[in-house]
Structures are given as C-alpha cells and as structure tokens.
Amino acid sequence: MEVDELGSLVEFIRSRFKQVEITAECKDKSELEADDISEITNFDNPNYRRIKNITIRAHTSYDETLRLHIDSDSNSNVWVSSARLYITSQSDENAVYLSQEIPKRLREMKPGYDLLARFPLSFITSIVMTVWVFVSGIGKLVGYIKLQPEQPVNISWNDLLLILFVFAVILLTIFITLDKIQSILFPRVFFLIGKQRQAYENLKKWRMIILTALILGVVSSVIASFIFQWLQGK
C-alpha cells in the first residue's frame, strides 16, 4: 500500500466525517496514534518495529461512525480478508455509498500479482494432484496406460497405516512450507512506509530470482525429456 494511496483514502474518509483518528500497531506491540496520516507515513518503520496493521476510526456528532482495519497479518492466511469495514449511520444512503466506495478504493490498491496471492499454493497443489490422480486412474481404466503384470503384495495393515501416516505428514509439511513461501514472496498487504519500501524492493528481486529459477528448471526439464526421447528413438 503506497503512502499516497493511504493518504488519499484517509482524506476521502475525512471528507465524510468530522473526526478521524489513525492507529498503527507495530511488530513490537507498540502503537502510533495520530489525527494526521502524515505522522504515520513519515514514520521510519524499521523492521524490528514495522507497522503490522492500521486502523482508521471516524465519527461525527450525529453518532455516525466508521472503522476500517487493514491487517498485514492476514498474509499468513489467504482465506481471511485483509480489510474489515464497520459503518454506523443514520442515513442508509450514506452507509451504502461508503460500503461500496471504500472497498472499491481498496481493490485498486491491490498488487499486480493479486491472483498469485489470492489462493493458497497448498490448495492449488492439492487440486493439481487430485486431477492428476483422477486422469491417471481414468487412463489406466480405458487402457491409455499399460499396466504392469500384477505382483503379489505382502504388506500388513499396520505397515499400510504407517506408510499413509508418513505420507500425510510429508504432504502436510510441504503444504505448510509452500503457503509460508507464498505469504513471504507475495504478501497481500505491505505498507510501503519508511524502510519497508526498500525491504519490498529487495523482496521483488528475490521473487524474480526464484520465479526465473523455477521457469528455467521447468523449461530445461522439458527440453531434456524431449532430447532423451529423441535419443531413444534413434
């Protein structure tokens, strides 16, 4: 979230409410409170005390209130919304307008890689594995894959359960690792304030390096497979 985007959002809210208060909660549990967003955006924001979430509270003398909470901790759980909006208003028209306009402005602040951050890698991987198992099973069923002669299998139920348990633990570990890497490389919320701007630039470099390595790995694997099949056919 850019400084000017955050400032524009606060000014929009200020245009509708007389009193606006901004609270930024930091990594070390300390808080920054201000009436002017510039006091937050000018914060040095070092890593040991980086801003984790920002809450904007607004109210008027007519018991109309607004509370917007933007949380970067939701990066670790992509199923949870990163922003929550609460509005109390005597005017239904005003409440409806704000409930539509503020989420619209927040959507415009999303990073360009939003699709990559929207779904957990563990979920995508499980879908791919399920489809692969299904297609593989159908292929064997209709004869697209040659079945090897069945060999007698001597395995007890205890051994089978142990194998399944180990497989489940390994799979769970892989899924957790994938989701953690995803939340680090593709954060849904990142406050580009102070020193965190440079941290984000470094993150972009690492993201490019890792993605390039993955793409080159896949391409080289495909090329090597074609070369191997060509050599076998000679």
Residue pairs with C-beta under 8 A, 6 or more apart in sequence:
1 70
1 109
1 189
1 190
1 191
1 192
2 109
2 192
3 41
3 192
3 193
5 108
5 109
6 37
6 40
6 41
6 54
6 191
7 37
7 38
7 41
8 105
9 56
9 102
9 105
9 106
9 109
10 20
10 22
10 37
10 56
11 37
12 101
12 102
12 105
13 20
13 56
13 58
13 66
13 68
13 102
14 20
14 58
16 58
16 66
16 94
16 98
17 58
17 59
17 60
17 64
17 66
18 59
18 60
18 61
19 58
19 59
19 60
20 35
20 56
20 57
20 58
21 33
21 34
21 35
21 56
21 57
21 58
22 33
22 34
22 35
22 36
22 37
22 39
22 40
22 54
22 55
22 56
22 57
23 31
23 32
23 33
23 54
23 55
23 57
24 31
24 32
24 40
24 43
24 51
24 53
24 54
24 55
25 31
25 51
25 52
25 53
25 54
25 55
26 32
26 49
26 50
26 51
26 52
27 47
27 48
27 49
27 50
27 51
27 52
28 48
28 49
30 49
32 39
32 40
32 43
32 51
34 40
40 51
40 54
40 193
41 193
42 194
43 51
43 193
43 194
44 194
44 195
45 51
45 191
45 193
45 194
45 195
45 196
46 194
46 195
47 195
47 196
47 199
50 191
50 195
50 196
51 72
51 191
51 193
51 196
52 71
52 72
52 73
53 69
53 70
53 71
53 72
53 73
54 69
54 70
54 191
55 67
55 68
55 69
55 70
56 66
56 67
56 68
56 69
56 70
57 65
57 66
57 67
58 65
58 66
58 67
59 65
59 66
62 90
63 88
63 90
64 88
64 89
64 90
64 91
64 94
65 86
65 87
65 88
65 89
66 85
66 86
66 87
66 88
66 98
67 85
67 86
67 87
68 83
68 84
68 85
68 86
68 102
69 83
69 84
69 85
70 82
70 83
70 106
70 189
71 82
71 83
71 84
71 189
72 82
72 187
72 189
72 190
72 191
74 80
74 81
74 82
74 188
74 189
75 82
75 117
75 183
75 187
75 188
75 189
76 179
76 180
76 183
78 117
78 118
78 119
78 120
78 179
78 182
78 183
78 188
79 120
82 188
82 189
83 103
83 106
85 98
85 99
85 102
85 103
87 95
87 98
87 99
88 95
89 95
89 98
110 188
111 117
111 186
111 187
111 188
111 190
113 186
114 188
116 182
116 186
117 182
117 186
117 187
117 188
118 188
120 178
120 179
120 182
121 175
121 178
121 179
121 181
121 182
122 174
122 175
122 176
122 178
122 179
125 174
125 175
125 178
126 175
136 145
139 145
140 147
184 203
185 203
185 206
185 207
185 210
186 207
187 203
190 196
190 200
192 200
